[in-house]
Amino acid sequence: MNTPTGGREPSLIEQALAGDSLTAVFQPVIRVDTGEVVAHEGLIRSSLPHFNLTPPDLLDLARARGRLGEFELAAAHCVASHFAARALTGRLLVNLSAQAIMQDGVRAEDVLEALSIPGFDLSRVTIEITERDIVENPARLAHSLGFLRARGIRVALDDFGNGHSNFEMWNEVHPEIVKIDRYLINGLARSAERLAIVRALISVAETLGAELVGEGVEEEADLLMLRELGIPYAQGFLVARPSAGSTIEAPANVIAALSVTQVPVPPRPRGPVSARPFTAGHMLIDAPCVSPTQSNEDVVDLFAAQPRLHAIAVVEQGLPIGIVNRRTFTERMAQPFARELFGRKPCTSFMHPEPLLCDEEMSLQSMADILRGEDQRYLSDGFIITSHGRYLGLGTGEALVRRVTEIRVEAARYANPLTFLPGNLPVTEHIVRLLQTGRPFAAAYFDLDNFKPFNDQYGYFRGDEMIRLLASTLTGDLRQDADFVGHIGGDDFLVIFQGDDWAARCEGMRLRFNAMSGNLFDEIDRARGGIDSEDRHGHQRFFPITTVAVGVACFVNAYPVDPETVASLAASAKRVAKNTGSGLHTVTYEAQHPAVV
């Protein structure tokens, strides 16, 4: 019997495209605040007998045969058909590559036809743009997607933060959804660096009007950190693995995790904090410029000679007056008869007359304000770097975002340089989060007794060792998911407990430190039980071995409106502990006044 391919054995890709050789599985996306399933991502699977082909295998085969667009449309139709047949709720997320959408022979109508299933509303579809290759022309992709958006289809960028996803794509396509790659989400609750990057992406998403989905959620701690950050949606194996069956609601363990009202403690970095001076000049690209009298043909020649150049500055008598974007310029000159019509015209005809100018001495902190501005052209145009107003070279928007992200990684630390523990700013931020939730907590203020005479006697080096000893004592009994230890200056520390066993743990910390502090004294002083030194009034007297005093402020049923009250109340309890010699004193906050426990 003749086969549909004229007697020859059909290729694997032809077999995949024929009959029921493709099937679909679905992975749910949930709202982080409620656990409600709001969407399903459709994924294809091969049911070809005797072949164990993965989706990437099939895509590679389709590409090799020049049938990528055809295969992806068939996969999209399969996913949409199964979604409609199973009457799944929420939105359908369908994966399509930018290359398939823009491939010659694939029209917007073809995509719409593939997704059009009787009785299924196209406005429930979100197309996830997957990038297996670099997209050379994001503006053209955005234009193609416009036809789909006109039918109510929404657009998402997949795997942002890995692969070829970039800020130019984000700025040009303006997706409704951006899915943060699992590289940044998996382990988020344990990585200060990942946390800083995700916070930067949240800032960009707010500016560009996109909602975020955290992909690759496999641990409850990461899910709770997404909730803390305000990222609305989550997807990953913790919620559900892709399956042929429908998922109507999140599993019980996820609902239970989301019911926890405990405020997650952000991870802190390991290692020292370094202030890194960085200016616009450090991002300088030595790039040629053109004068306003030069022609568009001159610009064509420069771009041809320097294929990595993203733009060319237009400079008059040393002063920049505009910038020519390579992508925009190339698109315009590629139009029919464009070179004949515009080739000899001055290059100013295609330049942006208001480029972003940055002096070479401008700090990166100052440049970070650009990210919050309304004009986002710098993402594709880059910016011009000047010296006293005169042209020096160019910088790219991608380099700026990368450097600003690094600054935010450093800024997120706010750490004390001696102990590397969080300082005043993160302590205050954590207290604010606790007050907003209205959940019980205890703030314990730890302060060393007789530390000044010890520091005067032995010097700052051993004094630093004493402070580090206290820091290690406090962090040694730390519950990473609930406790927060801050070094607020000198020998003062603040520990925030959310558990009910704070009293026993505070006492344990105090006793452990007191048992070890004597080891930092010289043997003769340790045997005497202290040292002779001057007091604050200049009088010589005996000071016992350094110990720690603890004042605890408890917040159970009433809460102040500001974090300063929390710190002040804990500090006053600490003063009582020091003055009475009790070592530990506790007060409970009430609406009118604190009550002694």
N, C-alpha and C positions, 0 to 999 in steps of 0.2 A: 504494500500500500504506500502511496506517495505521501510524504510528509508535507506540511505547509511550506517548507523551505525548499521545495523542488527536489525532494529525494535525499538530500543530505541530512545528517543528524543535526537537529537544532542546537545552537550554542546554549551555554548555561544561562546567559542573560535572556535569550529568547524563551527558554523554558520558564524562567522566573516571571516573564511578562505574560505567559500563557496560562489560561485557566485559573485554578485556585492555588497557585504556587506561592503566593504571598499571603500571610495572615498578619493580624495586628494584636499587640498587647498594649496595655495602658498603665501609666503611672500617675497617681493623683497628685494634685497640688492643693495645699490647705492654707486657710487663713491662720496666721500665727496667733492672733488674739482669741479665736474661738475654736480652732481645730476643725472648722467646717471645710469639707471638700468643695472647692470652687472650680476646679478644672482638671482635665486629664491630658497628659501628653501621650499622643499616639506614636508607637514605635513598631516598625515592621520586623517580621521574622520570616525566614525562608522555610517552606515545608517541602522543598525538593527532596525526593527520596535519594538515599545513598550519598548525600552531600551535607556536610556540616558547615554551611556558609553563614558568616556573620553579616550584619548590615554593612559594615565597612567593606567586606569582601564583595558584596553585590554592587556597591557604589563604584568600587575600583573597576570591576568588570564592565559596568555600564559606561564608565568614562573611557576605558580602553576601546570599546566598540563604538564610541561616538554617540551613545544613546542615553547620556546622563539625564537630559531633560525628560525624555520619554519615560525612563525608569522612575524618576522621582515623582512624576505626575501619576504614574500607576500606583506607586506606594502611597501617595496622598489620597488617591481615590479609595484604596483598600482601607486606609485608616478611617476615613470619613464614613465609609459604608458600614464598617464594624461598629463605629461609635453610634451611628444612627440606629443600627439593628438592635444594639443592646440598650438603647434608650438611656444612655449615660447622662447624668446631670452636669450642669456647669458648662464651661467653655472647652473647646477642643483645641489643643496645641498641635500643630502639624509642622514637621521639619521640612524645610526646603532650602537648598543652598542658593547663595547669590548667583553662582555660576549657572545653575539650572534655570533660574528666573530670567537671566539676561542672555541665555544661549540663543543663538540664531535658530529660528523656526519655532520657538516657544513664545506664545502670545499670552497676554493677560487673560484673554478669553479661554485659553487652554487650561490655565490654572483654575479659573472659575468653574469650567465644565467638570474638571476632575473632582472638585469639592462639592459639586451640586448633586445632592442626594434627595430624592422625593421626600417631602415632609421635613427636611432638615434646614434650619435657618442659617444662612451663611454668616450672619452677623455674630454667630457664636464661635466663629473660627478665629484663632490667632496663629499667624504664620511665624514660626521661629526661624530666623535667618541663621543658618549654620555656615561657617566659613571654613571650607577645606583648603582654600587657596586665598591669596591676597586679592582683595577687591580693588582693582585699579581705578574704578570710576564709581564711587559711592553716590554721586549725584544722579548718575544714570539709573542706578538701582532704585534710588528714592523715587525717580520718575515712574519706573515700572510699577513700584508698589502703590503709587497713587491710584492706579486703575482698580486695584484690589480694595483699597481703602474706601473708594467710592461706593463699593457694595457692602460696606460695613465691616470688612475684615480688618482686624487689628494686627499689629506687627510687634514682634519681640526680637531682641538680639540675644543669641544663645552663647553660653560659655564666656561671658565677658570677664576679662582678667587673665585669659589664657588664649593660646592659639593666635589667630589673626585679628581678633576683635580689637578695635582701637577707637580712640575718641573722635577721629574724623568720621568714621562710620556712624557713631552715636549722634554726632552733630548734624550730619547730612540726612540720615534716615529719620531721625526723631522718633524712635520707637515708643510705643505706649508702655512696653514692658522691657526690662533688662534683667536677664538671668545671670547672677554672679556665679562664676565657675566654682566647682567643688574644691578646687585648689585653695581658694580663699576661705571657703565656708567650713570644710572638714578640719576640725581642730581650732576653729575660731576662738573658742572659749579659753584656749591655752596659749594663744599666740598674740602678744602685744603688737607685733608687726602686722599680722593679718588684720587685726582689729583696726589699726590705724588706717590701712588701705581701704577697708570696707567703709569706715567713717568718711573717708575722702570721696568714695563713690556715692555715698548717700548725699553728700553736699552737691556733687555734680548732678545727680538725679533730681534733686529739688530745683536746681537752676533750669534744667532742660525738660522738666515735666514728665518724668518717667517713674513708674512703680517698679520696685525691685522684688526679685524672687531669689531666695538663697537655695542653690542646688547642692546636692551631696550631703544633706543632713543625715548623719548616722548616729549622733550622740545627743542625749537629752540636753546636755550642757550647751551645745551649739544652738539648739532650738531655742532655749531660754535666752541666749545672748542675742539671737535675731529679734526676739520679742523686746528685749531691753533696748536695742538699737532702733526699734520702730520699723523694721523691715516687714512688710505686710504678709508676704507669702513664703512658703517653704516647700521643698520637694526633696525626697531622698529615701534611702532604705529604711530609716527609722519610721517613716510614715507608711511606706509600702514599697515592695519591689514591683517592677512591671509584671503584669499578669493578664491573662485573657479574661478573667472575671472582673466584674465591676467593683469599685470601692466607693461605697456610699458615704462612709464617715471614717474619720481617723481611728486607729486602733485604741484600745483602752489605755495602753501604757503612754501613748502620746497625749490623750486627754488628761490623764493623771499628771503628767509632767507639766502641762500647761495650766493645771489648777494650782500649782505651787506658786505662792505669792512672794516667796523669798526673793529678795533683790540680788541678782547675780553680781559677783565681784569681778571686775575686768581683770584680765591677766596683766601682770607687770613684767617688763623686760628684764633680762639678766645682763649685767654688765654696766659699765660706766656711761654717764651721759656726757656727750661732747658737743660743745657749741661749734658748729661748722660754718665759718663765714663763706657765703656763697652769693655771688652777684650775677647780674645779667651778662656781664663780660665773660663769665666762665662758660656760658652756653654759646659763645660766638662761633659762627660759621663764616669762614673767610670766603665771601661770595662776590662775584663781579656785579657791577651795577650798570645801568644805561642812563643816558641823558634824555631829557624830554624831546630832543630833536631827532633821536635815533628812531628807526622804523620798526614796525612789527617783524619784518624779515630779520632784523638784527637780533630780536628777542628769540625768534625761532632758532637761529644759529647758535645762540648761547645755550638754550635748553638742550639742543642736540649735542653740543660739545660737553655738557655737564649733566648727564642723565639723573644724577642724584639730587640736583638742585630743585627744591620745592617751590621757589619763588625768585623773582629778581626785583631789586629795588630800583626805582626811578629817582635819580639824584640830579639836582641842579645846583651847580657851584658848591658842591660838597654837602648840600642840605637835602635830605630825603623828602620827596613830595608825593610819593605813591609807591605801590607795590603791585607787581603782576603775579598772580597766582598761576602756577604751572598748569594745574588741572583745568581751571576755568579757561585759561588762554588757549590751551590745546584743543579743548572742545569747540571753542568758537572758530578757531582757524581750520578745524577739520570740516566745517560746514561747506557745502558746494560753493565754489567760486570765491571762498573767503580770502584765499591768498591773493587772488587777482584783485579783489575789491579793497582789501585792507593791508596787504603786504607792505606797501610803500607809505602807508599812513603812519603818523607818529605813534610811538608806543603808549602814549598817554591815553589813547582811545580805549585801551583795554585794561588800564590800571585802576586799582582802588585808590581814590584820592585821599583817604584818611587812614593811613596805616597806623598800627600800634607802634609807638616809639618808646624805647626803654634805654635810658642812659646806662652805660657800662657799669657804673657804680651803684645802680639801683639794687637794693637787697632783695633776696628771694622772698623774704617776709612781705615786703611791699608789693612785689609782683603777684603774690598769692591773692591779692584783692581782685586781680583781673579775672580769676575764676568765678568770682561772685558777681561780675558785671553782666549787664544785659547783652552786650555785643560779644558774641562767641565766634567771630570770624577768625580770631587768632588760632583756633583749633586747626584750620586748614591753611590760612595765609601765613601763620607764624608772625614774627614781629621783627622790627628793624632795631638794631643796636647802634647807639650813637655815642659820641664823646663830645660833650659840650655842644650838642646839637648837630654835629657833623657825622656823616655816615661812616660806620666801621664795618658792619656786616649784618648777618641775619641770625635769627634763632627760630626754632620750630616750636609749635604749640605742644607737640608730644613731649619734647624735652622739658618744657615748663611744667606740665602736669606731673611728669615723673619726679622732677625735683621737688615740687610742692608736696607731693605725697611723702617723700622722704622727710621733709621738714615736719610734716604732721606726725610721722612715726616718732620723731624725736620729741615733738611737743607733747605727744600723748603720754610721755613718760613723767614729766614734771618731777623727776626723782631727786632725792637727796644725794649729793655726790659722795657722801661717806658710806651710807648703807645701801644706796640704790633703791630705797623704799620710796613709795609715793610721798610727795610733799603736800603743802597746804591746799593747792588747787584740786588735785584729785580727791583728797580727803573731803573737802567741802562739797564737791560734786556728788560723792557717794552719800553723804549725809542728806543732801537735797533729795536724791532719789528715794531714800528711806522715808523721809518725811512725807513725800508725795504719795507713797503707798499706804501710809498709816498702819504699818506693821510694827509689832514690838521689836525693840532692839536695845542694846546697852552699849554706851560709849565709855570706855575705860581709859583714863589718862594716867600714864606711867611716867614717873619723874624720879631721878636719882637723888637720894639723900647723901649729903657729905661728898658730893662730887667735886665741887670747886677746890677744896683743900687737897683732894687727891690729884687733881689736874695741876695745881700749883706745885705740889711736891714732886711729881714724877714727869711732868711735861705733857705737851699735847699729844705726843705719839702714843703714850700709854693711855692717855685720856680717850683717844679715839678707839683704842682697843676695848675700853670699858663700854663705850657707847655701842660698838659692834657686838659685844657680848650680850647686851640687853636686846639688840635687834634680833640676834640669832635665837635668843630665848623665846621671844614673842612669836617669831615665825616658825619655830620648831613645833609648836602645837597648833599650827594654823590649819583651818579647814578651808581649802581653796574656794569652795563653792559658796561659803557663807560669811567668812571672816575677812576683815579688811584691816591691815596694819599700815599706819601712816607715820612717817618721821616728820614731825612738824617743827623741828628746829632744836639744835643743841642736844640736850639729853632728854628731851620731851617726845613722847610717843603717844599716839591715840590708836586704840584697838576697838573696832566696831564688831560686836557680836550679834548674830541673829538667832542663835540657838538658846535653849532654855538652861543650859548648863554653864552659863557664863561665870557664875560665882565661883564654882569649883575650879574652873580653868584659870580664872584670874589669880586665885590663891595659889594654884600650882605654879603658874608662871613666876609669881613673886617669890615663892620659896626656892624654886630652882635657881633663879638669878642670885638670890642672897647666899645660896650654898656655894656658888662658883666665883663670885666677885672677889673674894679674898685671895684667890690665886693670882690676881694681878698686882698684889702688894708684895713688897720685898719680904723675905722670910722673917726678918727680925720684927718688922711692923705687923706681919700677920700673927706672929706669936704674941705680940703686945695687944692685938685686937684693934689697932688703929694707928694714927700718926699724930704728931704735934705740928700744928700749923696756925697761921693767923686767921682770925675770923673776919667778918666784914667790917668790923670796927678797929681792926689792927691789933687786937689782943691775941696773944699766944695762948692756945688751949688745945686740948686733946679732942680728936675727932675719930669716932669709931669707923670700922670697916664700912665701905659704901654699900648701901642697900637701896631698894626701890620702894617707893610709896605709890599707891594706886587709889585713884578716886573714880568711882563709877556712877554715871548718871543713867537711870533706867527710864525708858519711855514705853508705856504699856497702853494706857487708855486715853492719854492726852498728849498732844504734840505741839511744839512751838511752830511759828511760821517761818523761822529763819535758822540756818545752821549755826550762826554765831551763838545762839542761846544754848545749843547742845554742847558746844566746846566750852563755853563759859561755865555751865553747870558742872561739867566733868572736872574742869580746872578748880572750881571752888571746893568740890569734894576731895580732890587731891590735896589741897592746902590743909584741909581738916586732918587728913591722914598723916601728913607730915608734922603738923603742929602738935597733934595728940600722941604721936608715936605709935599709933595703932597699926600702921602699915597699909590698911585698906579701909576705905569709908565709902558708903553707898547712899545715894539719894534717889528718890523717884520724882519725876516731873509731874506736877499737877497744874491745872489751868491757872490757879492763882499763885501758888508758891510750891517749892519742892518740899517733899516730906522725907525725913530721915528714916532709913530702913534699919 
